[in-house]
Amino acid sequence: MYTIKNEVTYKQIINKSIFISYLFPVKSEDDAKEKLNQIREKHYDATHNCYCYIVGYNASIIKFSDDGEPQGTAGVIIYNCLQKKSLTNVLAIVTRYFGGIKLGAGGLVRAYSSSTALALENAEIIEIVKYITLKITSNYQNLKILEKYLSDYEIKNKEFKEKVYFEVVIPETEKDKLKAKLIDITKDEVLISFE
């Protein structure tokens, strides 16, 4: 899954209607709702503030709205643009100021789609890395080699009792490779679990 790194604003005019697109990285549904309310307050006089937000590592929360536009011409269109890029933890809002010329359903779909797509072209899209905690228990003779090998990772906790205990934060994608390497360098004198 991916998200955007920074906020993006993009504006275009289509048949005298002004379309202002906003993209926000968000951490939660509450965060998305708060930013949506800020844009609604900023553009209280707009004809429409159509939006979509997707939240959660597996995109478990999805909400979109046409905000008064004909059904299926705005919110789901914005969602489709975000989904094509495999985005999550993102809020997209397209604010419309009606210019007096009706666009029709097809024209609205094209307008909301291009507004979102052009904003996305200006966004820096980054991969979301899921982290896990690696728990390691070893004897003292492996301490130096473990510290050296784990120096590139964040060590959250280190305890010295009968044995040495580490808690290390690692990208989930490195779990199997790292476990195999630790077993190899300690000659299988290490206990490893994941959280």
N, C-alpha and C positions, 0 to 999 in steps of 0.2 A: 504494500500500500504506500501511497505517496500523500504529501500535503504541500502547501505553499509556504515559502519562507517568510514573506513579507506581505503587507497590505498592498493592494493594487486598485487604482481607479482608472477607468477608461470611459471616454465620452464620445458619442457619435450622434449625428442628426440624420434622421430618416424621414423624408416627406414632412419636414417641419416639426416632427416630434423629437424631443431630446431624450436620449437614452444614456443614463449614467450607470456604469457597472462598477460594483465594489466587490473585491475579494478580500476575505479576512481569514488568517489562520486562527482556529479556535481550539480550546482545550476541552470544552464540555458543552452540553446543550444549554446550560445557563449562560455561559460565555457567548454563545451564538445569539441567544435571545436578547442579551444585553446590548450587543453590537447592532442587532436588528432594530431595537428600540431607539438607539442613538441616531441611526440613519432615518428612521421614521420621523423623529423629532426634527432633524436637520432639514428634511424634505417634507415637512408637514403639508405643504401646498402642492405636492406632486399628485398627478392623476393616479399613479400606481407605484407601489414598492413591492415588486414580485421577488421571490427569494427561494433559495434552497440551502439547507445545511445538512451536512453529513458528519457524524461524530462517532468515534470509537475505532479501536485498532482494526476491527473487522467490519467497519461501517455499519454498526448495529443500530444506529439512530439516524433516520432519514426523514426530513420534513420539507415540504415545499408548498408554495401558495401562488395562485394566479392573481391574488389581491384585486379582484374585480374584473380582470381581463376575461374574455371568453374561456371557458374551461379547456385545459389542455394546450393553451397557446403560450404559456409563460413558465410557470413553476416546474412542470415536468421537463420542459425544454432545457431549462437551466440545469436541472438534475442530470439529464442525459449528457450534457457537456462535461460536467464534473466526473460522471461515471466513466466516460470514455478515457479519462486520464487516470483512472483508478485512485481518485482522491478521497481522502477522509480528513476529519478535523478541519473542515473548511466551511465557510459561509459565503455564498454568492448572492448579491442583491442587485437587481436591475431596476433603477428608478426611472419612471417615464413621466415626462411632461408632454401632454397631448398638444399637438400642433395644429389641430383642426382638420386634418385629412385622415379619414379612416383607412387603415391598412388591410383590413380583412384578415381572416384567420391565417391564411398562408403567409401574408405579410408580417403578421405578429410573430409567428413561429420563426420566420427568417430573422426578424429584428432581435428577438430575445436570444436566439441561437448565436447570431453574429456578435451581439454585445458581450455575451459571456465568453465566446471563443476568442475574441480579440483581447479581452481582459486577461484570459489565460495565457495568451501569447506573450504578455508582458510580465507574467508571474515567474518567479524562480521556483520550480517544482523540485522537491527533495524527497528522498526515500525516508520512510519512518522506520527507524531501527528499534526493534523490541529487545529490551534488556532483561536478563535474568540474573539471579544470584547463584553463584557456584560456591558450595561449601566444601572445604578441603580439610581433612585431618591427616596429619603425617607425623612421623618421628622427627626428632631434632636434627638428625644427620642430613635430612633433605631440605632443611630450612633455607640455606643459601641458594641452592639451585631453584627452589620454588620462588623465592623472592626475586631472583634474577629473571626467571621466565615470566612471572606475573607483573613485572614492573610497568608494562604498557597498559595495564588495566587498573580500574579504581578498586583499591582494597578498602572495604567498608569496615572490616573488623579483623583484628588479629589477637589471639589469646595464646598465652604460654602456660600450659598446665602440664599434665603428664605427657601430653603431645602438643604439637602446634596446630592451631585451628585458624583458618582463614575464611573470610567471606569476601568474594570478589565479584564485581559487577561486570558482566560480559555480554556482547551481542548474542542473542539466541542462536543465530546462524553459525556461531563458532563453537557451540556446545560440544558436539561430537569430536571435532578435530582437537579441541583443547583437552578434553578428557583423555583421549588416546595419547596425546603428547605427554601429559602429566603422569600417566601410568608408565609410559616408556622411560621418562627421565628419572623417575624414582624407583625403577625396577619393580613396579607393582606394589610399592610400599606406601600406598596412599588410599584414603577413602574419599570418595567424591559423591556428592548429592546436589540436586538442583532445587531452586525455589522460584 
